[in-house]
Amino acid sequence: MNSENNDELEKFKSYMHERFNELERDSRGTAWDFVGLSVSLDYLASLTKIKVKVKRKEELKWQSGREYFTIFINKFFPEAYSQFTYRNGSNDLPEQMYRTLRCGLAHAFSLYGEPGGHGRTGSIMIGHGEGNLIPAQKAPPRDDTVILNFIPFINDVRNDVRTALNNLIEAARSDPRLKERLLERIRAQPPLQLILE
């Protein structure tokens, strides 16, 4: 059974790497490249969602999207993302990624995140340059911003042992509860075209 579960995780990991390779290979510099990547990140992050105790109550509730998404970025992405500091002193790139990439781009096809909350309009710009996590100053009244360039950004998601996908799968191999949550979600809602038998 354990070997079978590991095979399912490996099949899922290979499948996702193929999708990220497609995104990189077929990238033409359009917003659709970032939409695809943002949807994929949201999916991967949602695999880690757990039930937590509600304060002052004994009931359990699912983590909010912001909770599981920012935990995913902090835990499985290269440290540069959680350690990034905007020029204005804010150290909340994972939160801005949630507000802009997940709530804005993946769910609303916009770089303006959900109204209100902790999102800052213009906190993330997307591009196709060489570097990544490049601080940039925007004209007032907007705060400063960070530039996420597609190829370096997708490499942080899929490449070597430091990447989010590999880190997530490796963590699941050593954490039976995480492994079961991942497999349960993958089986219930497999990503496009992936069928686990």
C-alpha positions as CSV (number, residue, x, y, z in Angstrom):
1,M,0.0,0.0,0.0
2,N,2.8,2.4,1.0
3,S,4.6,1.7,-2.3
4,E,1.4,2.2,-4.2
5,N,0.9,5.6,-2.5
6,N,4.5,6.6,-3.4
7,D,3.9,5.5,-7.0
8,E,0.8,7.8,-7.1
9,L,2.8,10.7,-5.7
10,E,5.6,10.1,-8.2
11,K,3.0,9.9,-11.1
12,F,1.5,13.2,-9.9
13,K,4.9,14.9,-9.5
14,S,5.9,13.8,-13.1
15,Y,2.6,15.0,-14.4
16,M,2.9,18.4,-12.8
17,H,6.5,18.7,-14.0
18,E,5.3,18.0,-17.6
19,R,2.7,20.8,-17.3
20,F,5.4,23.2,-15.9
21,N,7.7,22.2,-18.8
22,E,4.9,22.9,-21.2
23,L,4.4,26.3,-19.7
24,E,8.0,27.1,-20.0
25,R,8.5,25.7,-23.5
26,D,5.3,27.2,-25.0
27,S,5.6,30.6,-23.2
28,R,5.1,33.4,-25.7
29,G,5.0,36.3,-23.2
30,T,1.3,36.5,-22.7
31,A,-0.8,36.9,-19.6
32,W,-2.0,33.3,-20.2
33,D,1.4,32.0,-19.1
34,F,1.0,33.6,-15.7
35,V,-2.6,32.6,-15.5
36,G,-1.7,28.9,-16.0
37,L,1.1,29.2,-13.5
38,S,-1.1,30.9,-10.9
39,V,-3.8,28.3,-11.3
40,S,-1.2,25.6,-10.8
41,L,0.2,27.3,-7.7
42,D,-3.3,27.6,-6.3
43,Y,-3.9,23.9,-6.9
44,L,-0.6,22.8,-5.3
45,A,-1.2,25.0,-2.3
46,S,-4.7,23.7,-1.9
47,L,-3.3,20.2,-1.5
48,T,-1.8,21.2,1.8
49,K,-5.1,22.6,3.3
50,I,-5.9,21.2,6.7
51,K,-8.6,21.6,9.3
52,V,-7.7,23.7,12.3
53,K,-9.4,24.5,15.7
54,V,-11.5,27.6,15.8
55,K,-10.4,29.9,18.6
56,R,-12.5,29.6,21.8
57,K,-14.4,26.7,20.3
58,E,-13.7,23.0,19.9
59,E,-14.9,22.8,16.3
60,L,-12.6,22.3,13.3
61,K,-12.7,24.4,10.2
62,W,-10.8,24.4,7.0
63,Q,-7.9,26.8,6.7
64,S,-8.7,29.9,4.6
65,G,-7.2,30.2,1.2
66,R,-4.9,32.9,2.5
67,E,-3.7,30.6,5.3
68,Y,-2.8,27.6,3.2
69,F,-1.5,29.6,0.3
70,T,0.9,31.7,2.3
71,I,2.0,28.6,4.4
72,F,2.7,26.8,1.1
73,I,4.9,29.6,-0.2
74,N,6.7,30.0,3.1
75,K,7.4,26.3,3.5
76,F,7.9,25.0,0.0
77,F,9.3,27.9,-2.1
78,P,12.9,29.0,-2.0
79,E,13.6,31.2,1.0
80,A,14.0,34.3,-1.1
81,Y,10.2,34.6,-1.4
82,S,9.5,34.5,2.4
83,Q,12.5,36.7,3.1
84,F,11.8,39.3,0.4
85,T,11.4,42.8,1.8
86,Y,9.7,45.6,-0.2
87,R,11.4,49.0,-0.2
88,N,8.7,50.3,2.1
89,G,9.7,47.7,4.7
90,S,6.9,45.2,4.2
91,N,7.9,41.6,4.4
92,D,4.7,40.0,3.0
93,L,5.4,38.8,-0.5
94,P,3.6,35.4,0.2
95,E,0.5,37.4,1.2
96,Q,0.8,39.6,-1.9
97,M,1.2,36.5,-4.1
98,Y,-2.0,35.2,-2.6
99,R,-3.9,38.5,-3.2
100,T,-2.5,39.2,-6.6
101,L,-1.7,35.8,-8.3
102,R,-4.3,33.6,-6.7
103,C,-7.2,36.0,-5.9
104,G,-6.5,38.5,-8.7
105,L,-5.0,36.6,-11.7
106,A,-6.2,33.0,-11.2
107,H,-9.7,33.9,-9.9
108,A,-10.4,37.2,-11.6
109,F,-8.0,37.5,-14.6
110,S,-6.7,40.8,-13.1
111,L,-3.5,41.9,-11.3
112,Y,-5.7,43.8,-8.9
113,G,-6.3,41.4,-6.0
114,E,-9.5,41.1,-4.0
115,P,-10.8,44.5,-2.8
116,G,-10.0,45.3,0.8
117,G,-8.0,43.0,2.9
118,H,-4.2,43.1,2.9
119,G,-3.6,43.2,-0.8
120,R,-1.7,46.2,-2.2
121,T,-2.5,47.2,-5.7
122,G,0.7,47.2,-7.7
123,S,2.6,45.1,-5.2
124,I,3.5,42.5,-7.9
125,M,4.3,43.2,-11.6
126,I,4.8,40.3,-14.0
127,G,7.3,40.2,-16.9
128,H,9.6,38.1,-19.0
129,G,13.0,39.4,-18.1
130,E,16.1,37.5,-16.9
131,G,16.0,38.0,-13.1
132,N,13.4,37.4,-10.5
133,L,12.2,39.1,-7.3
134,I,13.4,42.5,-8.6
135,P,12.3,45.4,-6.4
136,A,10.9,48.3,-8.4
137,Q,9.5,51.7,-7.4
138,K,6.2,52.8,-8.7
139,A,4.9,56.3,-8.9
140,P,2.7,57.5,-6.1
141,P,0.1,56.8,-4.8
142,R,1.1,53.1,-5.3
143,D,3.6,51.4,-3.0
144,D,6.7,49.9,-4.3
145,T,6.5,46.6,-6.2
146,V,8.3,43.4,-7.0
147,I,8.8,42.1,-10.5
148,L,8.2,38.3,-11.1
149,N,9.7,37.3,-14.4
150,F,8.1,34.2,-15.9
151,I,11.1,31.9,-16.6
152,P,12.9,32.4,-13.3
153,F,9.6,32.2,-11.5
154,I,8.5,28.9,-13.1
155,N,12.0,27.5,-12.5
156,D,11.5,28.2,-8.8
157,V,8.3,26.2,-8.9
158,R,9.6,23.1,-10.8
159,N,13.3,22.8,-11.2
160,D,15.7,21.1,-8.8
161,V,15.4,19.9,-5.2
162,R,14.8,23.4,-3.9
163,T,11.6,23.8,-5.7
164,A,8.0,23.9,-4.4
165,L,6.7,20.8,-6.1
166,N,9.6,18.6,-5.2
167,N,9.7,19.9,-1.6
168,L,6.0,19.3,-1.2
169,I,6.3,15.7,-2.5
170,E,9.4,15.0,-0.3
171,A,7.6,16.3,2.7
172,A,4.6,14.1,2.0
173,R,6.9,11.0,1.8
174,S,8.0,11.6,5.4
175,D,4.7,12.9,6.8
176,P,1.9,10.3,6.5
177,R,-0.8,12.8,7.3
178,L,0.3,15.2,4.6
179,K,0.7,12.3,2.2
180,E,-2.9,11.1,2.9
181,R,-4.2,14.7,2.4
182,L,-2.4,15.1,-0.9
183,L,-3.6,11.7,-2.2
184,E,-7.1,12.3,-1.0
185,R,-7.3,15.6,-2.8
186,I,-5.6,14.4,-6.0
187,R,-7.9,11.4,-6.2
188,A,-11.0,13.5,-5.5
189,Q,-10.0,16.3,-7.9
190,P,-7.2,15.2,-10.2
191,P,-5.6,18.0,-12.3
192,L,-6.6,18.2,-15.9
193,Q,-6.0,14.9,-17.9
194,L,-4.4,13.1,-14.9
195,I,-6.3,9.9,-14.0
196,L,-4.9,7.8,-11.1
197,E,-6.1,4.3,-11.3
